[in-house]
């Protein structure tokens, strides 16, 4: 497998390389392609970590210089510890974390920001929270997320807007789509321009589509689409708006096809890739439910064709959906249709009808036997 950097560019902003580092950790065969990209972006610690993973020597003058910066900062920290100045220690640990993050060592960056938090006497954490949560998202480690305290009235408005975005991404990774949308709809895009973060508007438009399809009814999405920040991110990929319009218009044939393309795109995204099986299952269940409740009855054949599944797979999917969502539908194993549950009266009429059909078939068979015997 070869990485197509021309395609990857559209998925990220200036933090492309740190995301590629994650790809390299999970796919060692891609490391030789990734390391030059890391070096281009000054991520020499990340390159060294991947080289160690391949058990190859990695020596660069720049790497030596970076390690000297870090050693000097650690010496400053040690001197300050002797003075027992916690505010100064907090600032130095933030600077150490920033160095590690800048050059690509997420583990050490995370540890440094945690030390900054331990020495934080004000308990308000916005000055290091965004960088720390960036490390959490990229390393999928949220052990200390709940202890971070961010003040929504902080004077650093741009910093707080970035915090909302990172909080949204964290909720997306947790598949907490309702809170993802709540965070997203609080964002003022004017304060995010020129801010570096670990995803792009191109990615966010797809996260938004997934969250909307799973948590909102078609009629409820229309108002959300008028939000200025949502308009801004959807401009990055018009195909996402087309997908949502199919949902609003109940055009499920087109919607299923476009949703499948959406999932393929997300599979190339470092943040979404680990979630694809769960995302796919939730999307199918949500769309199937919305499709079924618009009809009193439908054949399993038509459903299997719509979902591009075998008939027994579609039947299994519908059975699970009926159980999990308590839908007022049943599957008729004789006619192989999905239909609303019959009332008691309807059930009696149907039983009489089936009995009549059985009797007629028996009489037909008997009549045929009589004719045979007369020959």
QUISULUR-V97097 format. One record per residue. RES is the residue in three letters. PHI is phi as a letter, one per 20 degrees, with the letter a starting at -180 (* if undefined). PSI is psi in radians with two decimals (* if undefined). OMEGA is omega in whole degrees, -180 to 180 (999 if undefined). Layout:
RES | PHI | PSI | OMEGA
RES | PHI | PSI | OMEGA
This chain:
UNK | * | 2.30 | 177
UNK | d | 2.48 | 177
UNK | f | 2.31 | 175
UNK | e | 1.67 | -176
UNK | f | -0.42 | 179
UNK | f | -0.58 | 177
UNK | e | -0.65 | -178
UNK | f | -0.52 | -178
UNK | g | -0.64 | -174
UNK | f | -0.30 | -176
UNK | e | -0.12 | -173
UNK | b | 3.05 | 171
UNK | d | -2.47 | -176
UNK | f | -0.12 | 177
UNK | e | 0.40 | 176
UNK | g | -0.82 | -172
UNK | f | -0.71 | -178
UNK | f | -0.51 | 175
UNK | f | -0.61 | 176
UNK | f | -0.54 | 176
UNK | g | -0.72 | 178
UNK | f | -0.73 | 177
UNK | g | -0.75 | -180
UNK | f | -0.69 | 179
UNK | f | -0.64 | -178
UNK | e | -0.30 | -178
UNK | c | 1.41 | -176
UNK | g | -0.51 | -179
UNK | f | -0.34 | -179
UNK | e | -0.11 | -175
UNK | g | -0.77 | 180
UNK | g | -0.55 | 177
UNK | f | -0.55 | -174
UNK | e | -0.66 | -173
UNK | g | -0.75 | 177
UNK | f | -0.61 | 179
UNK | f | -0.63 | 177
UNK | f | -0.76 | -179
UNK | f | -0.69 | 179
UNK | g | -0.56 | -178
UNK | d | 0.21 | 175
UNK | m | 0.27 | -178
UNK | e | 1.13 | -174
UNK | f | -0.57 | 177
UNK | f | -0.69 | 177
UNK | f | -0.74 | 178
UNK | f | -0.70 | 180
UNK | f | -0.67 | 179
UNK | f | -0.75 | 180
UNK | f | -0.64 | 177
UNK | f | -0.71 | 178
UNK | f | -0.62 | 178
UNK | f | -0.60 | 178
UNK | e | -0.05 | -179
UNK | m | 0.78 | 176
UNK | c | 2.67 | -179
UNK | f | 2.44 | 179
UNK | c | 1.87 | -180
UNK | c | 2.18 | 177
UNK | b | 2.53 | 176
UNK | f | -0.68 | -179
UNK | f | -0.67 | 179
UNK | f | -0.73 | 178
UNK | f | -0.71 | 180
UNK | f | -0.73 | 179
UNK | f | -0.79 | -180
UNK | f | -0.55 | 176
UNK | f | -0.74 | 177
UNK | g | -0.77 | -177
UNK | f | -0.74 | 178
UNK | f | -0.75 | 179
UNK | f | -0.72 | -179
UNK | f | -0.68 | 178
UNK | f | -0.64 | 177
UNK | f | -0.71 | 177
UNK | f | -0.71 | 180
UNK | f | -0.76 | -179
UNK | f | -0.72 | 179
UNK | f | -0.68 | -179
UNK | f | -0.58 | 176
UNK | g | -0.68 | -180
UNK | f | -0.46 | 180
UNK | e | -0.17 | 180
UNK | l | 0.75 | 178
UNK | d | 1.70 | -172
UNK | f | -0.63 | 178
UNK | f | -0.75 | 178
UNK | f | -0.67 | 178
UNK | f | -0.75 | 178
UNK | g | -0.85 | -179
UNK | f | -0.70 | -179
UNK | f | -0.68 | 178
UNK | f | -0.61 | 175
UNK | f | -0.80 | 179
UNK | f | -0.67 | 178
UNK | f | -0.76 | 177
UNK | f | -0.72 | 179
UNK | f | -0.65 | 178
UNK | f | -0.85 | -180
UNK | f | -0.74 | -179
UNK | f | -0.72 | -180
UNK | f | -0.64 | -176
UNK | d | 0.04 | 164
UNK | o | 0.31 | 177
UNK | d | 1.66 | -175
UNK | f | -0.64 | -178
UNK | f | -0.85 | -179
UNK | f | -0.59 | 177
UNK | f | -0.81 | 178
UNK | g | -0.84 | -177
UNK | f | -0.68 | -179
UNK | f | -0.72 | 179
UNK | f | -0.58 | 176
UNK | f | -0.71 | 177
UNK | f | -0.66 | 176
UNK | f | -0.74 | 180
UNK | f | -0.69 | 179
UNK | f | -0.50 | -179
UNK | d | 0.21 | -179
UNK | e | 1.92 | -177
UNK | e | -0.33 | -180
UNK | e | -0.36 | -179
UNK | m | -0.20 | 175
UNK | e | 2.29 | -164
UNK | d | 0.22 | -173
UNK | f | -0.51 | -177
UNK | f | -0.33 | 176
UNK | c | -0.14 | -175
UNK | f | -0.77 | -177
UNK | f | -0.75 | 180
UNK | f | -0.69 | -179
UNK | f | -0.78 | -180
UNK | f | -0.56 | 173
UNK | g | -0.79 | 177
UNK | f | -0.72 | -180
UNK | f | -0.82 | -177
UNK | f | -0.80 | -177
UNK | f | -0.57 | -180
UNK | e | -0.01 | 180
UNK | l | 0.81 | -179
UNK | c | 1.85 | -175
UNK | d | 0.44 | -175
UNK | g | -0.70 | -174
UNK | d | 0.22 | -175
UNK | g | -0.73 | -173
UNK | f | -0.28 | -178
UNK | e | -0.08 | -180
UNK | f | 2.26 | -180
UNK | d | 2.03 | -180
UNK | d | 2.27 | -178
UNK | e | 2.04 | -180
UNK | f | -0.29 | 180
UNK | e | 0.23 | -180
UNK | g | 2.49 | -178
UNK | f | -0.37 | 178
UNK | e | 1.42 | -175
UNK | f | -0.74 | 180
UNK | f | -0.71 | 179
UNK | f | -0.69 | -179
UNK | f | -0.65 | 177
UNK | f | -0.67 | 176
UNK | f | -0.66 | 177
UNK | f | -0.75 | 178
UNK | g | -0.72 | 180
UNK | f | -0.79 | 179
UNK | f | -0.66 | 176
UNK | f | -0.70 | 178
UNK | f | -0.79 | -179
UNK | f | -0.69 | 178
UNK | f | -0.73 | 177
UNK | f | -0.60 | 176
UNK | f | -0.77 | 180
UNK | f | -0.60 | 178
UNK | f | -0.05 | -177
UNK | m | 0.51 | 173
UNK | e | 1.37 | -169
UNK | f | -0.50 | 179
UNK | f | -0.84 | 179
UNK | f | -0.49 | 173
UNK | g | -0.82 | -179
UNK | f | -0.63 | 178
UNK | f | -0.81 | 178
UNK | f | -0.80 | -175
UNK | f | -0.67 | -176
UNK | f | -0.06 | 174
UNK | e | -0.14 | -172
UNK | e | 2.40 | 173
UNK | d | 1.91 | -174
UNK | g | -0.43 | -178
UNK | f | -0.48 | -178
UNK | e | -0.06 | -178
UNK | d | -0.19 | 179
UNK | f | 2.41 | -180
UNK | m | 0.20 | 177
UNK | e | 2.28 | 178
UNK | e | 2.35 | 174
UNK | b | 3.06 | -165
UNK | e | 0.14 | 174
UNK | b | -3.10 | -179
UNK | c | 2.96 | 176
UNK | f | -0.55 | 177
UNK | g | -0.81 | 177
UNK | f | -0.82 | -175
UNK | g | -0.61 | 179
UNK | f | -0.64 | 180
UNK | f | -0.68 | 175
UNK | g | -0.76 | -180
UNK | f | -0.74 | -180
UNK | f | -0.79 | 180
UNK | f | -0.85 | -179
UNK | f | -0.69 | -178
UNK | f | -0.77 | -179
UNK | f | -0.63 | -175
UNK | e | -0.58 | -172
UNK | d | -0.27 | -173
UNK | d | 2.57 | 171
UNK | f | 2.70 | -178
UNK | g | -0.75 | -177
UNK | f | -0.44 | -177
UNK | e | -0.30 | -179
UNK | f | -0.52 | -174
UNK | g | -0.82 | -179
UNK | f | -0.71 | -179
UNK | f | -0.60 | -178
UNK | f | -0.22 | -180
UNK | e | -0.15 | -178
UNK | f | 2.32 | -175
UNK | g | -0.73 | -179
UNK | f | -0.63 | 178
UNK | f | -0.73 | 176
UNK | g | -0.73 | -178
UNK | f | -0.81 | -177
UNK | f | -0.55 | 179
UNK | f | -0.43 | 175
UNK | f | -0.44 | -178
UNK | f | -0.38 | 179
UNK | b | 1.60 | -177
UNK | g | -0.42 | -179
UNK | f | -0.47 | 179
UNK | f | -0.73 | 177
UNK | f | -0.65 | 177
UNK | f | -0.73 | 179
UNK | f | -0.81 | -179
UNK | f | -0.62 | 178
UNK | f | -0.60 | 175
UNK | f | -0.67 | 179
UNK | f | -0.78 | -180
UNK | f | -0.66 | -178
UNK | e | 0.04 | -178
UNK | l | 0.57 | 176
UNK | e | 1.39 | -170
UNK | f | -0.47 | 178
UNK | f | -0.88 | 177
UNK | f | -0.65 | -176
UNK | f | -0.76 | 179
UNK | f | -0.79 | -179
UNK | f | -0.80 | -178
UNK | f | -0.58 | 178
UNK | f | -0.66 | 177
UNK | f | -0.70 | 177
UNK | f | -0.66 | 179
UNK | f | -0.75 | -180
UNK | f | -0.64 | 177
UNK | f | -0.74 | 178
UNK | f | -0.75 | -178
UNK | f | -0.48 | -180
UNK | f | -0.34 | 178
UNK | e | -0.10 | -177
UNK | e | 2.22 | -176
UNK | g | -0.71 | -177
UNK | f | -0.67 | -175
UNK | e | -0.52 | -171
UNK | g | -0.79 | -179
UNK | f | -0.28 | -175
UNK | e | -0.06 | -170
UNK | g | -0.80 | -180
UNK | g | -0.75 | -180
UNK | f | -0.69 | 179
UNK | f | -0.80 | -179
UNK | f | -0.77 | -180
UNK | f | -0.77 | -179
UNK | f | -0.72 | 180
UNK | f | -0.82 | -179
UNK | f | -0.79 | -179
UNK | f | -0.74 | -179
UNK | f | -0.84 | -178
UNK | f | -0.65 | 179
UNK | f | -0.73 | 179
UNK | f | -0.85 | -180
UNK | f | -0.60 | -180
UNK | f | -0.83 | -175
UNK | f | -0.76 | -174
UNK | f | -0.08 | 176
UNK | e | -0.05 | -178
UNK | c | 2.61 | 174
UNK | e | -0.49 | -180
UNK | b | 2.66 | 176
UNK | b | 2.74 | -179
UNK | e | 2.62 | 176
UNK | f | -0.48 | 178
UNK | f | -0.80 | -179
UNK | f | -0.64 | 179
UNK | f | -0.76 | -179
UNK | f | -0.64 | 177
UNK | f | -0.71 | 180
UNK | f | -0.74 | -176
UNK | e | -0.04 | -178
UNK | l | 0.80 | 180
UNK | c | 2.84 | 172
UNK | f | 2.75 | -173
UNK | f | -0.70 | -179
UNK | f | -0.52 | 177
UNK | f | -0.73 | 178
UNK | f | -0.72 | 179
UNK | f | -0.78 | 179
UNK | f | -0.71 | -180
UNK | f | -0.78 | -179
UNK | f | -0.71 | 180
UNK | f | -0.76 | 179
UNK | f | -0.68 | -179
UNK | f | -0.73 | 179
UNK | f | -0.71 | -179
UNK | f | -0.82 | -174
UNK | f | -0.58 | -177
UNK | d | -0.01 | -179
UNK | l | 0.77 | 180
UNK | f | 2.53 | -179
UNK | e | 0.90 | -178
UNK | c | 2.75 | 175
UNK | c | 2.85 | 176
UNK | d | 2.20 | 177
UNK | e | 1.91 | -176
UNK | f | -0.27 | 180
UNK | e | -0.95 | -179
UNK | e | -0.13 | -180
UNK | l | 0.90 | 177
UNK | c | 2.74 | 172
UNK | d | 2.24 | -178
UNK | b | 2.86 | 175
UNK | f | 2.59 | 178
UNK | f | 2.42 | 179
UNK | f | 2.56 | 169
UNK | f | 2.97 | -180
UNK | g | -0.73 | -180
UNK | f | -0.77 | 179
UNK | f | -0.67 | -180
UNK | f | -0.73 | 179
UNK | f | -0.74 | 179
UNK | f | -0.73 | -179
UNK | f | -0.71 | 179
UNK | f | -0.70 | 177
UNK | f | -0.72 | 180
UNK | f | -0.80 | -180
UNK | f | -0.65 | 177
UNK | f | -0.74 | 178
UNK | f | -0.75 | 179
UNK | f | -0.74 | -180
UNK | f | -0.77 | 180
UNK | f | -0.78 | 180
UNK | f | -0.71 | 178
UNK | f | -0.69 | 179
UNK | f | -0.74 | 179
UNK | f | -0.71 | 177
UNK | g | -0.76 | -179
UNK | f | -0.72 | -180
UNK | f | -0.74 | 179
UNK | f | -0.71 | 179
UNK | f | -0.70 | 179
UNK | f | -0.71 | 178
UNK | f | -0.80 | 179
UNK | f | -0.69 | 180
UNK | f | -0.71 | -177
UNK | f | -0.49 | -179
UNK | f | -0.29 | -177
UNK | f | * | 999
